Amino acid sequence: MIHIENLYKSFGKNKVLEGIDLSISEKGIFAILGPNGSGKTTLIKSILGMVIPDSGTISLNGNSIKNKWNYRNEIDYLPQIANFPSNLTVQELVKMIKDLRNLHGEDKQLIELFKLSPFLNKKLSNLSGGTKQKVNLVLTLMFDSPLIILDEPTTGLDPIALLHLKNLILQEKAKGKTILITSHIMSFVEEMADQIVFLLEGKVYFKGDIKTLLTQTNEPNFERAIANLLTEQNV
């Protein structure tokens, strides 16, 4: 579904992506991991067309995304920080996103699931961070696109909302979708991810399942295996 070849991106003298090669052809849940500054956000924003690479190619379903925009209709994206217009109510925001995408979003069940009905007529500026994140999830998951990108989706969620999120992700996976997730919560990644894509210094340092990672690093658990990758790089 996603094919990235020889992708480079610099911001001034800061080299962020340095020859990324990555293919994701199978369906399932892929965790994009790496330390701060490894290029995770830049890679995701390049896939979304929010960052223009200096060189290299990105293809979705065999078609280059260069100078195109309509491929984004096939992507549902949850940004890490939900910068909503503060003067809108939750209900107004949901309607606005539906109008912008010109799609009929299935928001009612999600609103009920996350107990957002009491907040529908409240302005976004008056919501807590956790409630804003629930709204963020509704805006992302109310559509039915084959590719879902979730950037730090667990931020601010209470235990019940987190459980709902996990179930929703598994439901989307069962539909045959491709789901990319970034997260600093290793227990969440270990529980959810089918494959790990680990970035270091702008390159793909590891791609595979957790069992392979544990074997390669000779570590007893996932957190130690990730720490091992970082330690190897710093030796």
Secondary structure as UniProt FT lines:
FT   STRAND          2..11
FT   TURN            12..13
FT   STRAND          14..24
FT   STRAND          28..33
FT   TURN            36..37
FT   HELIX           40..47
FT   TURN            48..49
FT   STRAND          55..60
FT   TURN            61..62
FT   STRAND          63..64
FT   TURN            66..67
FT   HELIX           70..74
FT   STRAND          75..78
FT   TURN            86..87
FT   HELIX           90..101
FT   HELIX           108..113
FT   TURN            114..115
FT   HELIX           117..119
FT   TURN            120..121
FT   HELIX           124..126
FT   HELIX           129..141
FT   STRAND          147..151
FT   TURN            153..156
FT   HELIX           159..174
FT   TURN            175..176
FT   STRAND          178..182
FT   HELIX           186..192
FT   STRAND          195..200
FT   TURN            201..202
FT   STRAND          203..208
FT   HELIX           210..217
FT   HELIX           222..234
//
